[in-house]
Amino acid sequence: MAGLHGERFDRLTHAYRCFLAGSCPSQSAAEVAGVVFSGVRGPAELPGHDSACARAGARCREGSAELTCVSVTLVGIVTSLTSEGQPAELVRYCRDTLAVLFQDLDLMTQLVHHFQTEDQIISHLAAKSVSTYVVHHLLESATVSPVWQQKCVQAFHSSSPGQELDGCLWSLTDVLKRLLQAAHQEILGKIVAAFEPSLRALCSKFLPEEKQRGMDFTSCDRWGTTFCLLLDLLEALAASSVICGAGLKSPRLVHIHSSALLTTISCSPEYFVKKRALLLLKRAVLQKAGEDWASGEVLSAGRRHEHFSTDMNKLAQTVLTAVAADWLQSVQVESASFFGGNKHSDGGQKPDCVMLRAVSLLILKSTELHIQAPGITAGVDSAPDVYGYLQSLWGFLRQCSVHLMEVKHLCSWVSLLFGEQDDDMMEAAKASLFIFLHHSWIATPLALSAGIRQRVHLKAQDNPILELYYTTQCRSPAQADIDGLSKKSYLSVRQVERWFRRRRNQDCPGVLKKFREACWRFVFYLLAFIGGIAALYDKEWFYDTREVWTGFPKQSMLESQYWYYVLEMSFYGSLLFSMSFDVKRKDFKEQIIHHLATLVLLSFSWCSNYIRVGTLVMLVHDASDVLLESAKLFNYAKWEKACNTLFVLFAIVFMVTRLIIFPFWLIHCTWVYPIHHYPAFFGYYFFNVMLMVLLCLHIFWAYLILCMIRKFMFSKMTRDERSENEEEEEEESNATEDEAAEEHKLGNGHAVHEKEDKNGCFGCLSPREDICRSKTVY
């Protein structure tokens, strides 16, 4: 018996060395396949095995295990050598070997049988070899191995935590990772679809919903290992949704079972399971599932499926609901481990910062997503709610970390907690800045005191057919399209119209959000104008524009000019990058062009050392913008007299600064004086042409302002003078069948009649939102 094992072992090691050297073994492909198959099958099938092993004892079992390990490893090596880049002769030899093994000898049955062996090394090597061959078979024939699929499906449905289920989970996860790295969209979608029912059944057992009662596996010895493998599989599935979409539910299992994952974090007996589940939720909320092993280009180039926004909002809402229910009090944070220990060498203890960072990012990003979510329901978009979430987080951090208890300013905890992880620090800083800017503790109380409330919209029910049409085709379908959608979705025409009306209302920004945006812009323009006056009041060129060019181009930059430029460029840079979550308007593309042009002109004046005239132009434009944003604030608060008065003042200041001072002082300064100091060059012509274009825009906007003033003074103004009117959000009640009484007023979900303006000249203040684009210059 020992001689037979030794002979096979020598032949296997010979083939192993040849494959590593990139050459073919001296034996034929069929002979190598036979030896490999015998080694994988093990000695249990050999004649006289029982009596021989009974006599040989542990020595026989040890030799059989070594032979099986080498054979299984050799299967993976032979499969990997069939890829491109290998010698043609070696590739043919390996393909012939695989054909004999998997077609003639049915090696796959033997490999999956090793999933349930007690030897963990053999089980893992078998799973690794299986995944390697499954990917090879998928790429060659675009079909899933039926033996492996049947084994995994059976294990997912009926197996409890153990070696067999672990092998199936690991092999499927490895297959998904390999396909994600190669970005094989069709094949990835096919294999996810093949396991769709079994994966949902598996998650129902390990991650039951609150209303369901799952099976309690926590008492099993291998529960923690199996659960972590399941979490790895869920992350791979979440990453696969970027490539293959989410027509199936499997890639969305992390979001669907987010509540069960939070329960696992608080109730699991194993700390490493808590940590692994928390990290999975963190990656999900950051939209970085699979970033450790998937190609960055693949993830960044992937598309968002039709359920993406719904899933992210559900995840955020689940997290915040748990936080409101004191979920943080049940989260366990142990001491950080160093080289297998749990204490510092100096005797002090430091909490596990990985857990603290994950909890912080999970809550911060959930709060950010919650604020961004269209159609916020139940009034949760209020300052006390957001403040409560952040206070709960801060109390949890101070309770877990002694170092954070010494923080005097709440902004300092970001650098203290995230100092060891740059990527997480950037995410935390962005989320915190977003929450501060868009849920300001100043704007919201002012809005509430002025009687502005967040309108609660009824949420459109999830309907993939209508949602796909809404996001890809049209927000306001014609009657013929509504009839077709009614047949496809099995809804009545009235229900389809109601769905589109509610869906449009979800995307409409509320008055409270507009008030916040106008508030922080007003603060910026006011501070920028005051800062500009402070920086220029004692400068000669502020009073005599001839001094702008004295000493040009060798003019030194003052510190006040530097910060004035940095302030303005930062503002317009932030506007450009925040376009995705600011209030959406019909001139979305024009806003992007405006912000880009502003940054280009600021950069050009900086590089050409047109700093002095640049600061003057910025100051001239900031003067009227302050009045514009303040008028918006009073308009949203329905203070008609104050709003109309500020609008008239804005019109006067606009005419003086942009139609008198701007052309007759500033453009004259840049057009006439420079040629007395230096020869004209490209920058001279480019700068003046851009200023003339800006002057034309000023004249156009002045015409709109005069039209509004004329209608305000001599007639009742019911609409603005823009080329496009923003769709007015329609009032909805409790969406009962009483809506049928209003059906004669609606057409395809739109209001047929034009609503009457109730706010005087600023009933549609949005025209001024276009006029504020006149600050394009810089």
Disulfide bonds with the S-S distance in Angstrom:
none
